[in-house]
Amino acid sequence: PKVNGTGVGNLYPSRDFEKVFNKSEDIREEFKDSYISVEHVFLALMKVDRKVRNVLSKFDINEQIR
């Protein structure tokens, strides 16, 4: 496949994506892991995005270990 047209190669992450990615990196470092996993991203989403946190809290999903 080949992509043509204006703007090709000029893709940049949104601010929200950067926030989640940066928080994922912080969590990865905190856990002393070698790479960012789905769990890191999921925890980052819960910390960064209030809407995600609110939806998950309705199902009693939070970052507390029981």
C-alpha positions in Angstrom: 0.0 0.0 0.0 1.1 3.5 -0.7 -0.3 6.8 0.7 -0.3 10.0 -1.4 -1.6 13.5 -0.9 -1.0 16.5 1.3 -0.1 16.1 4.9 1.4 12.6 4.4 4.2 12.2 7.0 2.9 15.1 9.1 1.1 13.1 11.7 1.4 14.2 15.3 -0.1 12.8 18.5 -2.9 14.8 20.2 -2.3 16.4 23.6 -4.5 13.9 25.2 -2.6 11.0 23.7 0.7 12.5 24.8 -0.6 12.9 28.4 -1.6 9.2 28.5 1.6 8.0 26.9 3.7 10.1 29.3 1.8 8.8 32.3 2.2 5.3 31.0 5.9 5.8 30.9 5.9 7.1 34.5 4.0 4.0 35.6 6.3 1.7 33.7 9.3 3.3 35.5 7.5 3.0 38.8 6.9 -0.7 38.2 10.5 -1.1 37.0 9.3 -2.7 33.8 11.3 -2.8 30.6 8.5 -1.6 28.2 5.1 -0.1 28.3 2.3 -2.7 28.5 -1.5 -2.5 28.1 -1.7 -2.5 31.9 0.4 0.7 32.0 -1.8 2.4 29.4 -5.0 1.3 31.2 -3.8 2.7 34.5 -2.6 5.9 32.8 -6.1 6.3 31.2 -7.7 6.0 34.6 -5.4 8.6 36.1 -5.5 11.1 33.2 -9.0 10.9 31.8 -11.9 11.8 34.1 -14.5 10.4 31.7 -12.7 7.0 31.5 -12.4 7.0 35.3 -16.1 7.8 35.8 -17.3 5.1 33.4 -15.0 2.5 35.0 -16.1 3.5 38.5 -19.7 2.7 37.6 -18.5 -0.9 37.3 -16.4 -0.7 40.5 -13.2 -0.7 38.5 -10.4 1.3 40.1 -6.6 0.9 40.6 -6.9 -0.5 44.1 -5.8 -4.0 44.6 -8.1 -6.1 46.7 
